[in-house]
Amino acid sequence: MLSRSKIGAIIVSYNGNDVITDTVKAIVPQVGHVVIIDNGSDDLTVSVLSSLKRSFNVEILRLQSNLGIGAALNVGVDCLLNRGFEWAITLDQDSTPNANMVEEFVAFHATNQEVNFMCPVIQALDEEVHVNTSVLTAITSGNLVKISLINDVGGYDEGFFIDSVDFDFCLKVAMRGEDVIRVCQARMQHQLGDPAKSMLINNFYTNHSPVRRYYIYRNFVHMISRYFKMFPRFCIKFVCVHSLDFLAVCVNGPKRYYSIKAICFGMYDGVRAKYGICKRNF
């Protein structure tokens, strides 16, 4: 039977300063343990984390450098497994779970014990969702996943570094025949980024840096090549979304020249099956 004592939380931190404080305050009362995996943050963020450790008795694991989202999550999963936890709830540093989010997951699982992967309703994004529903993919933040399932699918892909780590993980889970269930009463606030206005597409895409766009489009190519045969509808939708995003960048995106350059190199490296941290300058 799923219970709070079996759930540990993993929060990935990177140069967030005190943004993570609300996340920690919200999740600590809801789970048995909280571990923050810091991806080589600056001194100001490290100071904030040290204060949180003293105030909330959270565990801090500092990586020597930024190894990316996937690597940090895998370190957190190993940490929880070694401490005897059976479930992991994964959180970004800018996500704030509602006070009863985990309680709602537990209540749902009490009558659906075959489910090993649950995700919340993201307020301002999925708030019109009023019934529990099966979804193909979900963002990483707020997910409650059985640790044995994470290990069964090989964990999170560290080669992606950032972007599409969540989609890749969900599709690996789907390939095992497991459902991802969005629990309508489990709710969370999450920072989606700053929407940019385009002459063609209002509020369609966020203001990403050129290097972030490199990862987005490089990993987009990896996702299409990896999953098109198994999930063609998802991949076609993925192509449409990225095509519209590229069009918006070309029309009046921030740092257009460097962003387009980063996108082109990202897709080129994706075709060449390049993974890991970006070593290009934009």
ZADO-1210 file (C-alpha; in nm, 4 decimals, padded with zeros to 6 digits):
<atoms>
<atom x="00.0000" y="00.0000" z="00.0000" code="MET" pos="1"/>
<atom x="00.1409" y="00.3381" z="-00.1024" code="LEU" pos="2"/>
<atom x="00.2091" y="00.5702" z="00.1902" code="SER" pos="3"/>
<atom x="00.3980" y="00.8920" z="00.2598" code="ARG" pos="4"/>
<atom x="00.6762" y="00.6977" z="00.4338" code="SER" pos="5"/>
<atom x="00.7571" y="00.5134" z="00.1106" code="LYS" pos="6"/>
<atom x="00.7890" y="00.8314" z="-00.0977" code="ILE" pos="7"/>
<atom x="01.1046" y="01.0371" z="-00.1363" code="GLY" pos="8"/>
<atom x="01.1301" y="01.3633" z="-00.3314" code="ALA" pos="9"/>
<atom x="01.4077" y="01.4584" z="-00.5736" code="ILE" pos="10"/>
<atom x="01.4543" y="01.8273" z="-00.6516" code="ILE" pos="11"/>
<atom x="01.7044" y="01.9217" z="-00.9228" code="VAL" pos="12"/>
<atom x="01.8778" y="02.2525" z="-00.8538" code="SER" pos="13"/>
<atom x="02.0840" y="02.4776" z="-01.0776" code="TYR" pos="14"/>
<atom x="02.1572" y="02.8459" z="-01.0101" code="ASN" pos="15"/>
<atom x="01.8059" y="02.9089" z="-00.8871" code="GLY" pos="16"/>
<atom x="01.9045" y="03.1193" z="-00.5856" code="ASN" pos="17"/>
<atom x="01.6060" y="03.1250" z="-00.3474" code="ASP" pos="18"/>
<atom x="01.3486" y="03.0100" z="-00.6057" code="VAL" pos="19"/>
<atom x="01.3776" y="02.6582" z="-00.4649" code="ILE" pos="20"/>
<atom x="01.2696" y="02.7649" z="-00.1158" code="THR" pos="21"/>
<atom x="00.8963" y="02.7523" z="-00.1866" code="ASP" pos="22"/>
<atom x="00.9375" y="02.4111" z="-00.3481" code="THR" pos="23"/>
<atom x="01.1113" y="02.2718" z="-00.0402" code="VAL" pos="24"/>
<atom x="00.8601" y="02.4225" z="00.2008" code="LYS" pos="25"/>
<atom x="00.5725" y="02.2723" z="00.0043" code="ALA" pos="26"/>
<atom x="00.7053" y="01.9191" z="-00.0374" code="ILE" pos="27"/>
<atom x="00.8817" y="01.8490" z="00.2958" code="VAL" pos="28"/>
<atom x="00.5569" y="01.7849" z="00.4937" code="PRO" pos="29"/>
<atom x="00.4246" y="01.5545" z="00.2225" code="GLN" pos="30"/>
<atom x="00.7010" y="01.2938" z="00.1856" code="VAL" pos="31"/>
<atom x="00.9365" y="01.0788" z="00.3899" code="GLY" pos="32"/>
<atom x="01.2586" y="01.2366" z="00.2639" code="HIS" pos="33"/>
<atom x="01.3771" y="01.5169" z="00.0356" code="VAL" pos="34"/>
<atom x="01.7062" y="01.5105" z="-00.1545" code="VAL" pos="35"/>
<atom x="01.8238" y="01.8082" z="-00.3577" code="ILE" pos="36"/>
<atom x="02.0653" y="01.7275" z="-00.6400" code="ILE" pos="37"/>
<atom x="02.2595" y="02.0432" z="-00.7209" code="ASP" pos="38"/>
<atom x="02.4146" y="02.0616" z="-01.0658" code="ASN" pos="39"/>
<atom x="02.7212" y="02.2691" z="-00.9730" code="GLY" pos="40"/>
<atom x="02.5429" y="02.5934" z="-00.8834" code="SER" pos="41"/>
<atom x="02.7004" y="02.9285" z="-00.7964" code="ASP" pos="42"/>
<atom x="02.7899" y="03.0334" z="-00.4418" code="ASP" pos="43"/>
<atom x="02.4662" y="03.2255" z="-00.3831" code="LEU" pos="44"/>
<atom x="02.2536" y="02.9203" z="-00.4620" code="THR" pos="45"/>
<atom x="02.4801" y="02.6967" z="-00.2519" code="VAL" pos="46"/>
<atom x="02.4287" y="02.9332" z="00.0420" code="SER" pos="47"/>
<atom x="02.0502" y="02.9072" z="00.0001" code="VAL" pos="48"/>
<atom x="02.0719" y="02.5280" z="-00.0114" code="LEU" pos="49"/>
<atom x="02.2808" y="02.5190" z="00.3053" code="SER" pos="50"/>
<atom x="02.0190" y="02.7270" z="00.4832" code="SER" pos="51"/>
<atom x="01.7426" y="02.4925" z="00.3647" code="LEU" pos="52"/>
<atom x="01.9387" y="02.1935" z="00.4897" code="LYS" pos="53"/>
<atom x="01.9585" y="02.3446" z="00.8375" code="ARG" pos="54"/>
<atom x="01.5960" y="02.4587" z="00.8453" code="SER" pos="55"/>
<atom x="01.4192" y="02.1594" z="00.6888" code="PHE" pos="56"/>
<atom x="01.6645" y="01.8716" z="00.7333" code="ASN" pos="57"/>
<atom x="01.6791" y="01.8034" z="00.3610" code="VAL" pos="58"/>
<atom x="01.9686" y="01.6146" z="00.2055" code="GLU" pos="59"/>
<atom x="02.1942" y="01.8000" z="-00.0379" code="ILE" pos="60"/>
<atom x="02.4044" y="01.6163" z="-00.2958" code="LEU" pos="61"/>
<atom x="02.6300" y="01.8501" z="-00.4902" code="ARG" pos="62"/>
<atom x="02.7619" y="01.7484" z="-00.8301" code="LEU" pos="63"/>
<atom x="03.0978" y="01.8952" z="-00.9283" code="GLN" pos="64"/>
<atom x="02.9600" y="02.0453" z="-01.2496" code="SER" pos="65"/>
<atom x="02.6359" y="02.0725" z="-01.4440" code="ASN" pos="66"/>
<atom x="02.5765" y="01.7167" z="-01.5670" code="LEU" pos="67"/>
<atom x="02.2233" y="01.7852" z="-01.6872" code="GLY" pos="68"/>
<atom x="01.8712" y="01.6932" z="-01.5795" code="ILE" pos="69"/>
<atom x="01.8891" y="01.3229" z="-01.6580" code="GLY" pos="70"/>
<atom x="02.2106" y="01.2636" z="-01.4647" code="ALA" pos="71"/>
<atom x="02.0838" y="01.4567" z="-01.1626" code="ALA" pos="72"/>
<atom x="01.7589" y="01.2588" z="-01.1572" code="LEU" pos="73"/>
<atom x="01.9454" y="00.9283" z="-01.1775" code="ASN" pos="74"/>
<atom x="02.1666" y="01.0295" z="-00.8840" code="VAL" pos="75"/>
<atom x="01.8533" y="01.1169" z="-00.6864" code="GLY" pos="76"/>
<atom x="01.6847" y="00.7867" z="-00.7693" code="VAL" pos="77"/>
<atom x="01.9912" y="00.5919" z="-00.6530" code="ASP" pos="78"/>
<atom x="01.9971" y="00.7962" z="-00.3332" code="CYS" pos="79"/>
<atom x="01.6341" y="00.7205" z="-00.2502" code="LEU" pos="80"/>
<atom x="01.6716" y="00.3538" z="-00.3383" code="LEU" pos="81"/>
<atom x="01.9717" y="00.3242" z="-00.1056" code="ASN" pos="82"/>
<atom x="01.7640" y="00.4766" z="00.1741" code="ARG" pos="83"/>
<atom x="01.4858" y="00.2253" z="00.1324" code="GLY" pos="84"/>
<atom x="01.2259" y="00.4333" z="-00.0524" code="PHE" pos="85"/>
<atom x="01.0003" y="00.2674" z="-00.3092" code="GLU" pos="86"/>
<atom x="00.8603" y="00.5753" z="-00.4857" code="TRP" pos="87"/>
<atom x="01.0158" y="00.8971" z="-00.6158" code="ALA" pos="88"/>
<atom x="00.8461" y="01.2278" z="-00.6770" code="ILE" pos="89"/>
<atom x="01.0554" y="01.4414" z="-00.9138" code="THR" pos="90"/>
<atom x="01.0449" y="01.8200" z="-00.8969" code="LEU" pos="91"/>
<atom x="01.1985" y="02.1171" z="-01.0719" code="ASP" pos="92"/>
<atom x="01.3279" y="02.3929" z="-00.8475" code="GLN" pos="93"/>
<atom x="01.0528" y="02.6304" z="-00.9652" code="ASP" pos="94"/>
<atom x="00.7568" y="02.3992" z="-00.8975" code="SER" pos="95"/>
<atom x="00.5290" y="02.4367" z="-00.5970" code="THR" pos="96"/>
<atom x="00.3053" y="02.1383" z="-00.5157" code="PRO" pos="97"/>
<atom x="-00.0290" y="02.2115" z="-00.3544" code="ASN" pos="98"/>
<atom x="-00.0433" y="02.1135" z="00.0117" code="ALA" pos="99"/>
<atom x="-00.2429" y="01.7959" z="-00.0599" code="ASN" pos="100"/>
<atom x="-00.0809" y="01.6885" z="-00.3884" code="MET" pos="101"/>
<atom x="00.0887" y="01.3758" z="-00.2542" code="VAL" pos="102"/>
<atom x="-00.2171" y="01.2945" z="-00.0420" code="GLU" pos="103"/>
<atom x="-00.4275" y="01.2914" z="-00.3588" code="GLU" pos="104"/>
<atom x="-00.1782" y="01.0609" z="-00.5309" code="PHE" pos="105"/>
<atom x="-00.1954" y="00.8225" z="-00.2359" code="VAL" pos="106"/>
<atom x="-00.5767" y="00.8301" z="-00.2316" code="ALA" pos="107"/>
<atom x="-00.5929" y="00.7551" z="-00.6036" code="PHE" pos="108"/>
<atom x="-00.3444" y="00.4703" z="-00.5750" code="HIS" pos="109"/>
<atom x="-00.5436" y="00.3086" z="-00.2936" code="ALA" pos="110"/>
<atom x="-00.8038" y="00.2031" z="-00.5505" code="THR" pos="111"/>
<atom x="-00.5677" y="00.1752" z="-00.8496" code="ASN" pos="112"/>
<atom x="-00.2761" y="-00.0191" z="-00.7127" code="GLN" pos="113"/>
<atom x="-00.1645" y="-00.1389" z="-01.0558" code="GLU" pos="114"/>
<atom x="-00.0626" y="00.2179" z="-01.1494" code="VAL" pos="115"/>
<atom x="00.3091" y="00.2873" z="-01.1140" code="ASN" pos="116"/>
<atom x="00.3292" y="00.6370" z="-01.2665" code="PHE" pos="117"/>
<atom x="00.1135" y="00.9361" z="-01.1709" code="MET" pos="118"/>
<atom x="00.1400" y="01.3019" z="-01.2677" code="CYS" pos="119"/>
<atom x="-00.0405" y="01.6127" z="-01.1413" code="PRO" pos="120"/>
<atom x="-00.2539" y="01.8788" z="-01.3006" code="VAL" pos="121"/>
<atom x="-00.0343" y="02.1804" z="-01.3723" code="ILE" pos="122"/>
<atom x="-00.2286" y="02.4910" z="-01.2782" code="GLN" pos="123"/>
<atom x="-00.2596" y="02.7443" z="-01.5636" code="ALA" pos="124"/>
<atom x="-00.1802" y="02.4643" z="-01.8099" code="LEU" pos="125"/>
<atom x="-00.4077" y="02.1669" z="-01.7330" code="ASP" pos="126"/>
<atom x="-00.6497" y="02.3326" z="-01.4928" code="GLU" pos="127"/>
<atom x="-00.9497" y="02.2420" z="-01.7082" code="GLU" pos="128"/>
<atom x="-00.8774" y="01.8740" z="-01.6360" code="VAL" pos="129"/>
<atom x="-01.1453" y="01.7462" z="-01.3959" code="HIS" pos="130"/>
<atom x="-01.1222" y="01.3692" z="-01.4374" code="VAL" pos="131"/>
<atom x="-00.8400" y="01.1227" z="-01.3946" code="ASN" pos="132"/>
<atom x="-00.7044" y="01.0433" z="-01.7367" code="THR" pos="133"/>
<atom x="-00.4320" y="00.8418" z="-01.9055" code="SER" pos="134"/>
<atom x="-00.1741" y="01.0545" z="-02.0897" code="VAL" pos="135"/>
<atom x="00.1146" y="00.9551" z="-02.3134" code="LEU" pos="136"/>
<atom x="00.3625" y="01.2102" z="-02.1819" code="THR" pos="137"/>
<atom x="00.4025" y="01.4471" z="-01.8868" code="ALA" pos="138"/>
<atom x="00.6689" y="01.6930" z="-01.7821" code="ILE" pos="139"/>
<atom x="00.9091" y="01.5530" z="-01.5228" code="THR" pos="140"/>
<atom x="00.8163" y="01.7914" z="-01.2444" code="SER" pos="141"/>
<atom x="00.5484" y="01.6596" z="-01.0111" code="GLY" pos="142"/>
<atom x="00.5618" y="01.2995" z="-01.1291" code="ASN" pos="143"/>
<atom x="00.5279" y="01.0209" z="-00.8745" code="LEU" pos="144"/>
<atom x="00.6918" y="00.7066" z="-01.0109" code="VAL" pos="145"/>
<atom x="00.7737" y="00.3696" z="-00.8606" code="LYS" pos="146"/>
<atom x="01.1518" y="00.3412" z="-00.8413" code="ILE" pos="147"/>
<atom x="01.1484" y="-00.0150" z="-00.9724" code="SER" pos="148"/>
<atom x="00.9792" y="00.1132" z="-01.2907" code="LEU" pos="149"/>
<atom x="01.2409" y="00.3876" z="-01.3326" code="ILE" pos="150"/>
<atom x="01.5154" y="00.1272" z="-01.3142" code="ASN" pos="151"/>
<atom x="01.3293" y="-00.1157" z="-01.5404" code="ASP" pos="152"/>
<atom x="01.3282" y="00.1363" z="-01.8272" code="VAL" pos="153"/>
<atom x="01.6929" y="00.2274" z="-01.7754" code="GLY" pos="154"/>
<atom x="01.6445" y="00.5517" z="-01.5856" code="GLY" pos="155"/>
<atom x="01.6559" y="00.8980" z="-01.7391" code="TYR" pos="156"/>
<atom x="01.8608" y="00.9540" z="-02.0544" code="ASP" pos="157"/>
<atom x="02.1696" y="01.1482" z="-01.9451" code="GLU" pos="158"/>
<atom x="02.2808" y="01.2064" z="-02.3038" code="GLY" pos="159"/>
<atom x="01.9926" y="01.4469" z="-02.3661" code="PHE" pos="160"/>
<atom x="02.1368" y="01.6769" z="-02.0956" code="PHE" pos="161"/>
<atom x="01.8253" y="01.8963" z="-02.0937" code="ILE" pos="162"/>
<atom x="01.4989" y="01.9029" z="-02.2925" code="ASP" pos="163"/>
<atom x="01.2975" y="01.5972" z="-02.3986" code="SER" pos="164"/>
<atom x="01.4305" y="01.4008" z="-02.0997" code="VAL" pos="165"/>
<atom x="01.0706" y="01.3855" z="-01.9759" code="ASP" pos="166"/>
<atom x="00.9149" y="01.2824" z="-02.3084" code="PHE" pos="167"/>
<atom x="01.1799" y="01.0183" z="-02.3663" code="ASP" pos="168"/>
<atom x="01.1217" y="00.8691" z="-02.0218" code="PHE" pos="169"/>
<atom x="00.7435" y="00.8622" z="-02.0670" code="CYS" pos="170"/>
<atom x="00.7672" y="00.6911" z="-02.4045" code="LEU" pos="171"/>
<atom x="01.0016" y="00.4284" z="-02.2616" code="LYS" pos="172"/>
<atom x="00.7395" y="00.3661" z="-01.9932" code="VAL" pos="173"/>
<atom x="00.4653" y="00.3420" z="-02.2578" code="ALA" pos="174"/>
<atom x="00.6706" y="00.0869" z="-02.4507" code="MET" pos="175"/>
<atom x="00.6564" y="-00.1342" z="-02.1420" code="ARG" pos="176"/>
<atom x="00.2776" y="-00.1186" z="-02.1484" code="GLY" pos="177"/>
<atom x="00.2548" y="00.1019" z="-01.8376" code="GLU" pos="178"/>
<atom x="00.0045" y="00.3884" z="-01.8087" code="ASP" pos="179"/>
<atom x="00.0773" y="00.7444" z="-01.7025" code="VAL" pos="180"/>
<atom x="-00.2251" y="00.8697" z="-01.5097" code="ILE" pos="181"/>
<atom x="-00.2956" y="01.2384" z="-01.4551" code="ARG" pos="182"/>
<atom x="-00.4678" y="01.2596" z="-01.1170" code="VAL" pos="183"/>
<atom x="-00.7110" y="01.5486" z="-01.1428" code="CYS" pos="184"/>
<atom x="-00.7132" y="01.6392" z="-00.7721" code="GLN" pos="185"/>
<atom x="-00.3307" y="01.6384" z="-00.7444" code="ALA" pos="186"/>
<atom x="-00.2310" y="01.9906" z="-00.8411" code="ARG" pos="187"/>
<atom x="00.0899" y="02.1873" z="-00.8717" code="MET" pos="188"/>
<atom x="00.2058" y="02.5325" z="-00.9751" code="GLN" pos="189"/>
<atom x="00.4941" y="02.5357" z="-01.2212" code="HIS" pos="190"/>
<atom x="00.6889" y="02.8135" z="-01.3926" code="GLN" pos="191"/>
<atom x="00.6426" y="02.7507" z="-01.7648" code="LEU" pos="192"/>
<atom x="00.8741" y="03.0268" z="-01.8814" code="GLY" pos="193"/>
<atom x="00.8154" y="03.3721" z="-02.0241" code="ASP" pos="194"/>
<atom x="00.5945" y="03.3601" z="-02.3340" code="PRO" pos="195"/>
<atom x="00.7174" y="03.5648" z="-02.6276" code="ALA" pos="196"/>
<atom x="00.4792" y="03.7397" z="-02.8634" code="LYS" pos="197"/>
<atom x="00.5146" y="03.6830" z="-03.2345" code="SER" pos="198"/>
<atom x="00.3463" y="03.8672" z="-03.5199" code="MET" pos="199"/>
<atom x="00.2147" y="03.5273" z="-03.6270" code="LEU" pos="200"/>
<atom x="00.1886" y="03.3266" z="-03.3052" code="ILE" pos="201"/>
<atom x="00.1067" y="03.4953" z="-02.9760" code="ASN" pos="202"/>
<atom x="00.2258" y="03.3348" z="-02.6530" code="ASN" pos="203"/>
<atom x="00.3337" y="03.0240" z="-02.8408" code="PHE" pos="204"/>
<atom x="00.6947" y="02.9889" z="-02.7361" code="TYR" pos="205"/>
<atom x="00.9148" y="03.1029" z="-02.4510" code="THR" pos="206"/>
<atom x="01.2235" y="03.3211" z="-02.4554" code="ASN" pos="207"/>
<atom x="01.4948" y="03.0581" z="-02.4638" code="HIS" pos="208"/>
<atom x="01.8637" y="03.1333" z="-02.5011" code="SER" pos="209"/>
<atom x="02.0372" y="03.0153" z="-02.8207" code="PRO" pos="210"/>
<atom x="02.2137" y="02.7308" z="-02.6368" code="VAL" pos="211"/>
<atom x="01.8802" y="02.6130" z="-02.4956" code="ARG" pos="212"/>
<atom x="01.7379" y="02.6092" z="-02.8456" code="ARG" pos="213"/>
<atom x="02.0356" y="02.3970" z="-02.9508" code="TYR" pos="214"/>
<atom x="01.9314" y="02.1300" z="-02.7013" code="TYR" pos="215"/>
<atom x="01.5630" y="02.1581" z="-02.7885" code="ILE" pos="216"/>
<atom x="01.6203" y="02.0918" z="-03.1576" code="TYR" pos="217"/>
<atom x="01.9059" y="01.8441" z="-03.1233" code="ARG" pos="218"/>
<atom x="01.6971" y="01.6291" z="-02.8904" code="ASN" pos="219"/>
<atom x="01.3920" y="01.6795" z="-03.1103" code="PHE" pos="220"/>
<atom x="01.5839" y="01.5013" z="-03.3883" code="VAL" pos="221"/>
<atom x="01.6828" y="01.2231" z="-03.1484" code="HIS" pos="222"/>
<atom x="01.3211" y="01.1773" z="-03.0397" code="MET" pos="223"/>
<atom x="01.1904" y="01.1538" z="-03.3958" code="ILE" pos="224"/>
<atom x="01.4553" y="00.9030" z="-03.5017" code="SER" pos="225"/>
<atom x="01.4052" y="00.6973" z="-03.1864" code="ARG" pos="226"/>
<atom x="01.0255" y="00.6824" z="-03.1657" code="TYR" pos="227"/>
<atom x="00.8694" y="00.7496" z="-03.5070" code="PHE" pos="228"/>
<atom x="00.7931" y="00.3841" z="-03.5806" code="LYS" pos="229"/>
<atom x="00.6408" y="00.3180" z="-03.2377" code="MET" pos="230"/>
<atom x="00.4614" y="00.6520" z="-03.1813" code="PHE" pos="231"/>
<atom x="00.4041" y="00.8144" z="-03.5234" code="PRO" pos="232"/>
<atom x="00.1162" y="01.0402" z="-03.4096" code="ARG" pos="233"/>
<atom x="00.3212" y="01.1801" z="-03.1236" code="PHE" pos="234"/>
<atom x="00.6160" y="01.2413" z="-03.3566" code="CYS" pos="235"/>
<atom x="00.4044" y="01.4157" z="-03.6204" code="ILE" pos="236"/>
<atom x="00.2634" y="01.6449" z="-03.3525" code="LYS" pos="237"/>
<atom x="00.6179" y="01.7025" z="-03.2249" code="PHE" pos="238"/>
<atom x="00.7271" y="01.8033" z="-03.5764" code="VAL" pos="239"/>
<atom x="00.4350" y="02.0471" z="-03.6084" code="CYS" pos="240"/>
<atom x="00.5077" y="02.2108" z="-03.2721" code="VAL" pos="241"/>
<atom x="00.8760" y="02.2567" z="-03.3510" code="HIS" pos="242"/>
<atom x="00.7989" y="02.3858" z="-03.7001" code="SER" pos="243"/>
<atom x="00.5707" y="02.6541" z="-03.5567" code="LEU" pos="244"/>
<atom x="00.8285" y="02.7368" z="-03.2923" code="ASP" pos="245"/>
<atom x="01.0993" y="02.7754" z="-03.5569" code="PHE" pos="246"/>
<atom x="00.8719" y="02.9993" z="-03.7623" code="LEU" pos="247"/>
<atom x="00.8066" y="03.2184" z="-03.4574" code="ALA" pos="248"/>
<atom x="01.1806" y="03.2476" z="-03.3885" code="VAL" pos="249"/>
<atom x="01.2456" y="03.3458" z="-03.7488" code="CYS" pos="250"/>
<atom x="00.9757" y="03.6148" z="-03.7478" code="VAL" pos="251"/>
<atom x="01.0757" y="03.8026" z="-03.4335" code="ASN" pos="252"/>
<atom x="01.2430" y="03.5721" z="-03.1867" code="GLY" pos="253"/>
<atom x="01.5041" y="03.7028" z="-02.9402" code="PRO" pos="254"/>
<atom x="01.8621" y="03.6953" z="-03.0712" code="LYS" pos="255"/>
<atom x="01.7320" y="03.5674" z="-03.4009" code="ARG" pos="256"/>
<atom x="02.0633" y="03.5163" z="-03.5776" code="TYR" pos="257"/>
<atom x="02.2200" y="03.3236" z="-03.2903" code="TYR" pos="258"/>
<atom x="01.9005" y="03.1313" z="-03.2175" code="SER" pos="259"/>
<atom x="01.8628" y="03.0176" z="-03.5787" code="ILE" pos="260"/>
<atom x="02.2313" y="02.9279" z="-03.5878" code="LYS" pos="261"/>
<atom x="02.1903" y="02.7228" z="-03.2674" code="ALA" pos="262"/>
<atom x="01.8820" y="02.5475" z="-03.4070" code="ILE" pos="263"/>
<atom x="02.0639" y="02.4535" z="-03.7271" code="CYS" pos="264"/>
<atom x="02.3655" y="02.3190" z="-03.5411" code="PHE" pos="265"/>
<atom x="02.1379" y="02.1369" z="-03.2988" code="GLY" pos="266"/>
<atom x="01.9579" y="01.9550" z="-03.5793" code="MET" pos="267"/>
<atom x="02.2899" y="01.8853" z="-03.7528" code="TYR" pos="268"/>
<atom x="02.4324" y="01.7311" z="-03.4357" code="ASP" pos="269"/>
<atom x="02.1105" y="01.5382" z="-03.3842" code="GLY" pos="270"/>
<atom x="02.1442" y="01.3812" z="-03.7285" code="VAL" pos="271"/>
<atom x="02.5061" y="01.2982" z="-03.6405" code="ARG" pos="272"/>
<atom x="02.3832" y="01.1290" z="-03.3189" code="ALA" pos="273"/>
<atom x="02.5675" y="01.3713" z="-03.0909" code="LYS" pos="274"/>
<atom x="02.4709" y="01.3632" z="-02.7228" code="TYR" pos="275"/>
<atom x="02.5821" y="01.5238" z="-02.3982" code="GLY" pos="276"/>
<atom x="02.6715" y="01.8811" z="-02.3138" code="ILE" pos="277"/>
<atom x="02.6838" y="02.1379" z="-02.5931" code="CYS" pos="278"/>
<atom x="03.0425" y="02.2393" z="-02.6698" code="LYS" pos="279"/>
<atom x="02.9542" y="02.4969" z="-02.9318" code="ARG" pos="280"/>
<atom x="02.9519" y="02.8730" z="-02.8791" code="ASN" pos="281"/>
<atom x="02.6581" y="03.0858" z="-02.9902" code="PHE" pos="282"/>
</atoms>
